[in-house]
Amino acid sequence: MDNLSIPMIPGQPTCLLKQKKRSLPSNVHTEPITASTLASYRRLITLLLPIRYPDRFYKDSVADITDSSLARVAIWQETDAHKSSHISEIPAFHGNHTTSEKKVAGGIQCRLEDVPSSPAGESQLYIQTVGVLAPYRQLGIATYLLEDIISTIIDHYENVTSVYAHVWEANTDALEWYNQRGFSIEKEILEGYYRRLKPTGARIVRRGITIEDHVAARERHIKSAMIPQDDDANVAIVKDI
C-alpha cells in the first residue's frame, strides 16, 4: 500500500518531544472504523489518493472494531463554534445513538508485519495510508491519528519495535511531515513501486518505538480519564505534537 495523502524533504529526524504542542479542537476524537463510518472513510481515501484500493482493503478496515483496531478515523463533531462553509459541504453520518452531526475528517489504516530475520519475533507497524480532508488540515489531526495508532500498539500488542511507510518520491510535503515526526528517510528509491504515477519510485520512512512513545501513551490515558464522558461520544481534548 502507500502514503500519498500527506503533503517530504529528506533531512535529519526531529525529536517529537521538541515540537511545539498545541491543542486539538475539542470537538475532534478518534475511533475505530465501523460500518457507520466505512462509507465516509472510503470516500475520503478515494478523494485523497490516486491509487485504487481493492475491496479487501476496506473489509480489513472493519475487521476489528475494538480498541485494538489499527484502522481509525478522526471524527469532527459539528458545533456552532466549529462550523464553516467548507466543512458544511462534506457529507455527515449519524451514529446509532446520537443525533449530533458528525463528519469523518481523516483516517489512518495500518497492519502489523514480522520483522525479517528477527530472532526475537519482533514486529513492525506498517502505515498503509493516512490522510486528512483539506478543510480539516493544519489542526494537528494527522499527527494525532499517528499518535493514536502508536499508543494502540503499545497498549494492545507486544514486541512492536518500529513504524514504517512507503511515500511517493515526488511527495516532498509528506516526506517532510514524517521527517518532522521523528522518521528517517531511507536514501534508496524503490523504482516502479507506484506503477501508475510518474515518477514511479517510493521512499521508505521509518522510526523506532521509543521510551517517549510509552510515556506519551501513558499521558494520553491519564488525560482521557480526566475528561468527562457522555453517553453519545468519547470526545477527548488532546495535544498535538
MIKOL-103492 format. One record per residue (C-alpha): y, x, z; residue in three letters; residue number from 1. Coordinates in nm, 3 decimals, padded with zeros to 5 digits. Layout:
N
<atom c2="Y" c1="X" c3="Z" residuo="ALA" num="NUM"/>
...
// end
This chain:
241
<atom c2="00.000" c1="00.000" c3="00.000" residuo="MET" num="1"/>
<atom c2="00.360" c1="00.107" c3="00.007" residuo="ASP" num="2"/>
<atom c2="00.701" c1="00.113" c3="00.168" residuo="ASN" num="3"/>
<atom c2="00.982" c1="00.034" c3="-00.071" residuo="LEU" num="4"/>
<atom c2="01.194" c1="-00.223" c3="00.108" residuo="SER" num="5"/>
<atom c2="01.392" c1="00.005" c3="00.336" residuo="ILE" num="6"/>
<atom c2="01.665" c1="00.169" c3="00.151" residuo="PRO" num="7"/>
<atom c2="01.547" c1="00.858" c3="00.236" residuo="MET" num="8"/>
<atom c2="01.676" c1="01.228" c3="00.201" residuo="ILE" num="9"/>
<atom c2="01.441" c1="01.494" c3="00.333" residuo="PRO" num="10"/>
<atom c2="01.554" c1="01.677" c3="00.643" residuo="GLY" num="11"/>
<atom c2="01.464" c1="01.765" c3="00.996" residuo="GLN" num="12"/>
<atom c2="01.333" c1="01.481" c3="01.216" residuo="PRO" num="13"/>
<atom c2="01.579" c1="01.336" c3="01.464" residuo="THR" num="14"/>
<atom c2="01.454" c1="01.261" c3="01.814" residuo="CYS" num="15"/>
<atom c2="01.451" c1="00.886" c3="01.873" residuo="LEU" num="16"/>
<atom c2="01.596" c1="00.920" c3="02.220" residuo="LEU" num="17"/>
<atom c2="01.909" c1="01.091" c3="02.087" residuo="LYS" num="18"/>
<atom c2="02.009" c1="00.798" c3="01.872" residuo="GLN" num="19"/>
<atom c2="02.278" c1="00.567" c3="01.998" residuo="LYS" num="20"/>
<atom c2="02.137" c1="00.245" c3="02.135" residuo="LYS" num="21"/>
<atom c2="02.284" c1="-00.094" c3="02.057" residuo="ARG" num="22"/>
<atom c2="02.190" c1="-00.448" c3="02.141" residuo="SER" num="23"/>
<atom c2="01.984" c1="-00.657" c3="01.904" residuo="LEU" num="24"/>
<atom c2="02.117" c1="-01.012" c3="01.859" residuo="PRO" num="25"/>
<atom c2="01.987" c1="-01.223" c3="02.147" residuo="SER" num="26"/>
<atom c2="01.857" c1="-01.488" c3="01.906" residuo="ASN" num="27"/>
<atom c2="01.606" c1="-01.247" c3="01.745" residuo="VAL" num="28"/>
<atom c2="01.248" c1="-01.191" c3="01.859" residuo="HIS" num="29"/>
<atom c2="00.923" c1="-01.073" c3="01.705" residuo="THR" num="30"/>
<atom c2="00.585" c1="-01.240" c3="01.698" residuo="GLU" num="31"/>
<atom c2="00.250" c1="-01.213" c3="01.516" residuo="PRO" num="32"/>
<atom c2="00.240" c1="-01.368" c3="01.169" residuo="ILE" num="33"/>
<atom c2="00.075" c1="-01.711" c3="01.186" residuo="THR" num="34"/>
<atom c2="00.005" c1="-01.996" c3="00.946" residuo="ALA" num="35"/>
<atom c2="00.353" c1="-02.138" c3="01.016" residuo="SER" num="36"/>
<atom c2="00.533" c1="-01.818" c3="00.914" residuo="THR" num="37"/>
<atom c2="00.297" c1="-01.688" c3="00.645" residuo="LEU" num="38"/>
<atom c2="00.473" c1="-01.859" c3="00.351" residuo="ALA" num="39"/>
<atom c2="00.812" c1="-01.722" c3="00.460" residuo="SER" num="40"/>
<atom c2="00.665" c1="-01.375" c3="00.512" residuo="TYR" num="41"/>
<atom c2="00.504" c1="-01.385" c3="00.168" residuo="ARG" num="42"/>
<atom c2="00.835" c1="-01.491" c3="00.012" residuo="ARG" num="43"/>
<atom c2="01.010" c1="-01.203" c3="00.191" residuo="LEU" num="44"/>
<atom c2="00.762" c1="-00.947" c3="00.056" residuo="ILE" num="45"/>
<atom c2="00.792" c1="-01.089" c3="-00.296" residuo="THR" num="46"/>
<atom c2="01.171" c1="-01.069" c3="-00.285" residuo="LEU" num="47"/>
<atom c2="01.192" c1="-00.718" c3="-00.143" residuo="LEU" num="48"/>
<atom c2="00.913" c1="-00.527" c3="-00.313" residuo="LEU" num="49"/>
<atom c2="00.844" c1="-00.469" c3="-00.682" residuo="PRO" num="50"/>
<atom c2="00.472" c1="-00.446" c3="-00.607" residuo="ILE" num="51"/>
<atom c2="00.245" c1="-00.749" c3="-00.628" residuo="ARG" num="52"/>
<atom c2="00.018" c1="-00.772" c3="-00.326" residuo="TYR" num="53"/>
<atom c2="-00.328" c1="-00.930" c3="-00.353" residuo="PRO" num="54"/>
<atom c2="-00.418" c1="-01.243" c3="-00.161" residuo="ASP" num="55"/>
<atom c2="-00.637" c1="-01.031" c3="00.065" residuo="ARG" num="56"/>
<atom c2="-00.326" c1="-00.857" c3="00.198" residuo="PHE" num="57"/>
<atom c2="-00.183" c1="-01.187" c3="00.319" residuo="TYR" num="58"/>
<atom c2="-00.516" c1="-01.304" c3="00.460" residuo="LYS" num="59"/>
<atom c2="-00.526" c1="-00.983" c3="00.663" residuo="ASP" num="60"/>
<atom c2="-00.177" c1="-01.055" c3="00.797" residuo="SER" num="61"/>
<atom c2="-00.303" c1="-01.365" c3="00.982" residuo="VAL" num="62"/>
<atom c2="-00.647" c1="-01.232" c3="01.074" residuo="ALA" num="63"/>
<atom c2="-00.526" c1="-01.156" c3="01.428" residuo="ASP" num="64"/>
<atom c2="-00.258" c1="-01.381" c3="01.577" residuo="ILE" num="65"/>
<atom c2="-00.284" c1="-01.239" c3="01.929" residuo="THR" num="66"/>
<atom c2="-00.053" c1="-00.989" c3="02.099" residuo="ASP" num="67"/>
<atom c2="-00.261" c1="-00.708" c3="01.947" residuo="SER" num="68"/>
<atom c2="-00.166" c1="-00.810" c3="01.591" residuo="SER" num="69"/>
<atom c2="-00.043" c1="-00.532" c3="01.364" residuo="LEU" num="70"/>
<atom c2="00.131" c1="-00.780" c3="01.132" residuo="ALA" num="71"/>
<atom c2="00.452" c1="-00.917" c3="01.281" residuo="ARG" num="72"/>
<atom c2="00.769" c1="-01.094" c3="01.178" residuo="VAL" num="73"/>
<atom c2="01.121" c1="-01.092" c3="01.316" residuo="ALA" num="74"/>
<atom c2="01.240" c1="-01.446" c3="01.381" residuo="ILE" num="75"/>
<atom c2="01.607" c1="-01.536" c3="01.360" residuo="TRP" num="76"/>
<atom c2="01.669" c1="-01.848" c3="01.567" residuo="GLN" num="77"/>
<atom c2="01.973" c1="-02.023" c3="01.426" residuo="GLU" num="78"/>
<atom c2="02.258" c1="-02.098" c3="01.665" residuo="THR" num="79"/>
<atom c2="02.619" c1="-02.195" c3="01.607" residuo="ASP" num="80"/>
<atom c2="02.726" c1="-01.847" c3="01.719" residuo="ALA" num="81"/>
<atom c2="02.500" c1="-01.672" c3="01.468" residuo="HIS" num="82"/>
<atom c2="02.537" c1="-01.891" c3="01.159" residuo="LYS" num="83"/>
<atom c2="02.671" c1="-01.751" c3="00.833" residuo="SER" num="84"/>
<atom c2="02.696" c1="-01.880" c3="00.479" residuo="SER" num="85"/>
<atom c2="02.446" c1="-01.622" c3="00.350" residuo="HIS" num="86"/>
<atom c2="02.189" c1="-01.689" c3="00.620" residuo="ILE" num="87"/>
<atom c2="02.213" c1="-02.066" c3="00.578" residuo="SER" num="88"/>
<atom c2="02.081" c1="-02.027" c3="00.223" residuo="GLU" num="89"/>
<atom c2="01.748" c1="-01.885" c3="00.346" residuo="ILE" num="90"/>
<atom c2="01.474" c1="-02.148" c3="00.391" residuo="PRO" num="91"/>
<atom c2="01.375" c1="-02.215" c3="00.751" residuo="ALA" num="92"/>
<atom c2="01.041" c1="-02.300" c3="00.901" residuo="PHE" num="93"/>
<atom c2="00.974" c1="-02.521" c3="01.201" residuo="HIS" num="94"/>
<atom c2="00.704" c1="-02.439" c3="01.453" residuo="GLY" num="95"/>
<atom c2="00.481" c1="-02.696" c3="01.610" residuo="ASN" num="96"/>
<atom c2="00.661" c1="-02.702" c3="01.944" residuo="HIS" num="97"/>
<atom c2="01.029" c1="-02.672" c3="01.863" residuo="THR" num="98"/>
<atom c2="01.298" c1="-02.846" c3="01.665" residuo="THR" num="99"/>
<atom c2="01.519" c1="-02.535" c3="01.655" residuo="SER" num="100"/>
<atom c2="01.579" c1="-02.389" c3="01.312" residuo="GLU" num="101"/>
<atom c2="01.408" c1="-02.053" c3="01.276" residuo="LYS" num="102"/>
<atom c2="01.401" c1="-01.810" c3="00.986" residuo="LYS" num="103"/>
<atom c2="01.184" c1="-01.510" c3="00.907" residuo="VAL" num="104"/>
<atom c2="01.436" c1="-01.225" c3="00.884" residuo="ALA" num="105"/>
<atom c2="01.195" c1="-00.935" c3="00.844" residuo="GLY" num="106"/>
<atom c2="00.835" c1="-00.828" c3="00.869" residuo="GLY" num="107"/>
<atom c2="00.601" c1="-00.536" c3="00.918" residuo="ILE" num="108"/>
<atom c2="00.231" c1="-00.500" c3="00.844" residuo="GLN" num="109"/>
<atom c2="00.010" c1="-00.208" c3="00.940" residuo="CYS" num="110"/>
<atom c2="-00.353" c1="-00.109" c3="00.970" residuo="ARG" num="111"/>
<atom c2="-00.549" c1="00.147" c3="01.171" residuo="LEU" num="112"/>
<atom c2="-00.733" c1="00.426" c3="00.993" residuo="GLU" num="113"/>
<atom c2="-00.961" c1="00.702" c3="01.115" residuo="ASP" num="114"/>
<atom c2="-00.809" c1="01.049" c3="01.117" residuo="VAL" num="115"/>
<atom c2="-01.014" c1="01.254" c3="00.865" residuo="PRO" num="116"/>
<atom c2="-01.242" c1="01.513" c3="01.026" residuo="SER" num="117"/>
<atom c2="-01.123" c1="01.431" c3="01.378" residuo="SER" num="118"/>
<atom c2="-01.389" c1="01.540" c3="01.630" residuo="PRO" num="119"/>
<atom c2="-01.230" c1="01.323" c3="01.898" residuo="ALA" num="120"/>
<atom c2="-01.245" c1="00.999" c3="01.698" residuo="GLY" num="121"/>
<atom c2="-00.869" c1="00.976" c3="01.667" residuo="GLU" num="122"/>
<atom c2="-00.696" c1="00.700" c3="01.470" residuo="SER" num="123"/>
<atom c2="-00.366" c1="00.683" c3="01.284" residuo="GLN" num="124"/>
<atom c2="-00.141" c1="00.384" c3="01.217" residuo="LEU" num="125"/>
<atom c2="-00.061" c1="00.325" c3="00.851" residuo="TYR" num="126"/>
<atom c2="00.254" c1="00.126" c3="00.775" residuo="ILE" num="127"/>
<atom c2="00.167" c1="-00.085" c3="00.473" residuo="GLN" num="128"/>
<atom c2="00.507" c1="-00.247" c3="00.442" residuo="THR" num="129"/>
<atom c2="00.823" c1="-00.310" c3="00.641" residuo="VAL" num="130"/>
<atom c2="01.141" c1="-00.482" c3="00.531" residuo="GLY" num="131"/>
<atom c2="01.435" c1="-00.699" c3="00.630" residuo="VAL" num="132"/>
<atom c2="01.621" c1="-00.953" c3="00.417" residuo="LEU" num="133"/>
<atom c2="01.971" c1="-00.844" c3="00.315" residuo="ALA" num="134"/>
<atom c2="02.172" c1="-01.090" c3="00.534" residuo="PRO" num="135"/>
<atom c2="02.000" c1="-00.954" c3="00.847" residuo="TYR" num="136"/>
<atom c2="02.033" c1="-00.581" c3="00.783" residuo="ARG" num="137"/>
<atom c2="02.240" c1="-00.340" c3="00.992" residuo="GLN" num="138"/>
<atom c2="02.135" c1="-00.528" c3="01.307" residuo="LEU" num="139"/>
<atom c2="01.852" c1="-00.298" c3="01.416" residuo="GLY" num="140"/>
<atom c2="01.578" c1="-00.542" c3="01.319" residuo="ILE" num="141"/>
<atom c2="01.368" c1="-00.298" c3="01.111" residuo="ALA" num="142"/>
<atom c2="01.383" c1="-00.039" c3="01.388" residuo="THR" num="143"/>
<atom c2="01.275" c1="-00.294" c3="01.644" residuo="TYR" num="144"/>
<atom c2="00.982" c1="-00.405" c3="01.427" residuo="LEU" num="145"/>
<atom c2="00.869" c1="-00.041" c3="01.411" residuo="LEU" num="146"/>
<atom c2="00.907" c1="-00.001" c3="01.788" residuo="GLU" num="147"/>
<atom c2="00.722" c1="-00.326" c3="01.844" residuo="ASP" num="148"/>
<atom c2="00.423" c1="-00.208" c3="01.643" residuo="ILE" num="149"/>
<atom c2="00.416" c1="00.129" c3="01.821" residuo="ILE" num="150"/>
<atom c2="00.428" c1="-00.048" c3="02.158" residuo="SER" num="151"/>
<atom c2="00.145" c1="-00.273" c3="02.041" residuo="THR" num="152"/>
<atom c2="-00.086" c1="00.016" c3="01.959" residuo="ILE" num="153"/>
<atom c2="-00.005" c1="00.183" c3="02.290" residuo="ILE" num="154"/>
<atom c2="-00.085" c1="-00.137" c3="02.480" residuo="ASP" num="155"/>
<atom c2="-00.394" c1="-00.252" c3="02.292" residuo="HIS" num="156"/>
<atom c2="-00.556" c1="00.042" c3="02.112" residuo="TYR" num="157"/>
<atom c2="-00.692" c1="00.380" c3="02.215" residuo="GLU" num="158"/>
<atom c2="-00.673" c1="00.724" c3="02.058" residuo="ASN" num="159"/>
<atom c2="-00.397" c1="00.641" c3="01.808" residuo="VAL" num="160"/>
<atom c2="-00.217" c1="00.970" c3="01.767" residuo="THR" num="161"/>
<atom c2="00.021" c1="00.928" c3="01.472" residuo="SER" num="162"/>
<atom c2="00.203" c1="00.691" c3="01.237" residuo="VAL" num="163"/>
<atom c2="00.249" c1="00.745" c3="00.865" residuo="TYR" num="164"/>
<atom c2="00.357" c1="00.569" c3="00.546" residuo="ALA" num="165"/>
<atom c2="00.398" c1="00.621" c3="00.173" residuo="HIS" num="166"/>
<atom c2="00.752" c1="00.593" c3="00.038" residuo="VAL" num="167"/>
<atom c2="00.856" c1="00.583" c3="-00.326" residuo="TRP" num="168"/>
<atom c2="01.005" c1="00.925" c3="-00.409" residuo="GLU" num="169"/>
<atom c2="01.324" c1="00.771" c3="-00.552" residuo="ALA" num="170"/>
<atom c2="01.392" c1="00.559" c3="-00.243" residuo="ASN" num="171"/>
<atom c2="01.620" c1="00.805" c3="-00.069" residuo="THR" num="172"/>
<atom c2="01.756" c1="00.538" c3="00.167" residuo="ASP" num="173"/>
<atom c2="01.408" c1="00.464" c3="00.302" residuo="ALA" num="174"/>
<atom c2="01.328" c1="00.835" c3="00.337" residuo="LEU" num="175"/>
<atom c2="01.645" c1="00.884" c3="00.538" residuo="GLU" num="176"/>
<atom c2="01.568" c1="00.577" c3="00.751" residuo="TRP" num="177"/>
<atom c2="01.231" c1="00.719" c3="00.850" residuo="TYR" num="178"/>
<atom c2="01.374" c1="01.067" c3="00.899" residuo="ASN" num="179"/>
<atom c2="01.630" c1="00.936" c3="01.147" residuo="GLN" num="180"/>
<atom c2="01.349" c1="00.779" c3="01.346" residuo="ARG" num="181"/>
<atom c2="01.157" c1="01.098" c3="01.401" residuo="GLY" num="182"/>
<atom c2="00.936" c1="01.108" c3="01.092" residuo="PHE" num="183"/>
<atom c2="00.885" c1="01.431" c3="00.900" residuo="SER" num="184"/>
<atom c2="00.879" c1="01.409" c3="00.521" residuo="ILE" num="185"/>
<atom c2="00.599" c1="01.599" c3="00.357" residuo="GLU" num="186"/>
<atom c2="00.700" c1="01.821" c3="00.065" residuo="LYS" num="187"/>
<atom c2="00.418" c1="01.723" c3="-00.166" residuo="GLU" num="188"/>
<atom c2="00.484" c1="01.438" c3="-00.410" residuo="ILE" num="189"/>
<atom c2="00.182" c1="01.222" c3="-00.487" residuo="LEU" num="190"/>
<atom c2="00.227" c1="01.169" c3="-00.860" residuo="GLU" num="191"/>
<atom c2="00.104" c1="00.839" c3="-01.002" residuo="GLY" num="192"/>
<atom c2="00.092" c1="00.659" c3="-00.668" residuo="TYR" num="193"/>
<atom c2="00.326" c1="00.387" c3="-00.794" residuo="TYR" num="194"/>
<atom c2="00.193" c1="00.334" c3="-01.144" residuo="ARG" num="195"/>
<atom c2="00.441" c1="00.059" c3="-01.235" residuo="ARG" num="196"/>
<atom c2="00.750" c1="00.245" c3="-01.120" residuo="LEU" num="197"/>
<atom c2="00.945" c1="00.530" c3="-01.274" residuo="LYS" num="198"/>
<atom c2="00.921" c1="00.793" c3="-01.134" residuo="PRO" num="199"/>
<atom c2="00.566" c1="00.724" c3="-01.016" residuo="THR" num="200"/>
<atom c2="00.549" c1="00.957" c3="-00.714" residuo="GLY" num="201"/>
<atom c2="00.527" c1="00.888" c3="-00.342" residuo="ALA" num="202"/>
<atom c2="00.623" c1="01.097" c3="-00.039" residuo="ARG" num="203"/>
<atom c2="00.434" c1="01.076" c3="00.288" residuo="ILE" num="204"/>
<atom c2="00.635" c1="01.034" c3="00.608" residuo="VAL" num="205"/>
<atom c2="00.463" c1="01.096" c3="00.939" residuo="ARG" num="206"/>
<atom c2="00.523" c1="01.137" c3="01.310" residuo="ARG" num="207"/>
<atom c2="00.312" c1="01.160" c3="01.622" residuo="GLY" num="208"/>
<atom c2="00.287" c1="00.913" c3="01.908" residuo="ILE" num="209"/>
<atom c2="00.482" c1="01.077" c3="02.189" residuo="THR" num="210"/>
<atom c2="00.533" c1="01.053" c3="02.562" residuo="ILE" num="211"/>
<atom c2="00.871" c1="00.898" c3="02.482" residuo="GLU" num="212"/>
<atom c2="00.691" c1="00.618" c3="02.297" residuo="ASP" num="213"/>
<atom c2="00.480" c1="00.545" c3="02.605" residuo="HIS" num="214"/>
<atom c2="00.793" c1="00.540" c3="02.823" residuo="VAL" num="215"/>
<atom c2="00.970" c1="00.310" c3="02.576" residuo="ALA" num="216"/>
<atom c2="00.670" c1="00.075" c3="02.570" residuo="ALA" num="217"/>
<atom c2="00.678" c1="00.056" c3="02.949" residuo="ARG" num="218"/>
<atom c2="01.053" c1="-00.015" c3="02.947" residuo="GLU" num="219"/>
<atom c2="01.003" c1="-00.296" c3="02.698" residuo="ARG" num="220"/>
<atom c2="00.753" c1="-00.461" c3="02.931" residuo="HIS" num="221"/>
<atom c2="00.998" c1="-00.437" c3="03.220" residuo="ILE" num="222"/>
<atom c2="01.284" c1="-00.582" c3="03.015" residuo="LYS" num="223"/>
<atom c2="01.066" c1="-00.865" c3="02.885" residuo="SER" num="224"/>
<atom c2="00.959" c1="-00.953" c3="03.238" residuo="ALA" num="225"/>
<atom c2="01.323" c1="-00.974" c3="03.348" residuo="MET" num="226"/>
<atom c2="01.430" c1="-01.215" c3="03.072" residuo="ILE" num="227"/>
<atom c2="01.386" c1="-01.590" c3="03.141" residuo="PRO" num="228"/>
<atom c2="01.134" c1="-01.759" c3="02.912" residuo="GLN" num="229"/>
<atom c2="01.148" c1="-02.115" c3="02.783" residuo="ASP" num="230"/>
<atom c2="00.869" c1="-02.340" c3="02.657" residuo="ASP" num="231"/>
<atom c2="00.964" c1="-02.312" c3="02.292" residuo="ASP" num="232"/>
<atom c2="01.014" c1="-01.944" c3="02.220" residuo="ALA" num="233"/>
<atom c2="00.985" c1="-01.595" c3="02.355" residuo="ASN" num="234"/>
<atom c2="01.335" c1="-01.467" c3="02.285" residuo="VAL" num="235"/>
<atom c2="01.399" c1="-01.119" c3="02.420" residuo="ALA" num="236"/>
<atom c2="01.725" c1="-00.924" c3="02.434" residuo="ILE" num="237"/>
<atom c2="01.620" c1="-00.578" c3="02.324" residuo="VAL" num="238"/>
<atom c2="01.777" c1="-00.246" c3="02.243" residuo="LYS" num="239"/>
<atom c2="01.784" c1="-00.079" c3="01.906" residuo="ASP" num="240"/>
<atom c2="01.743" c1="00.295" c3="01.851" residuo="ILE" num="241"/>
// end
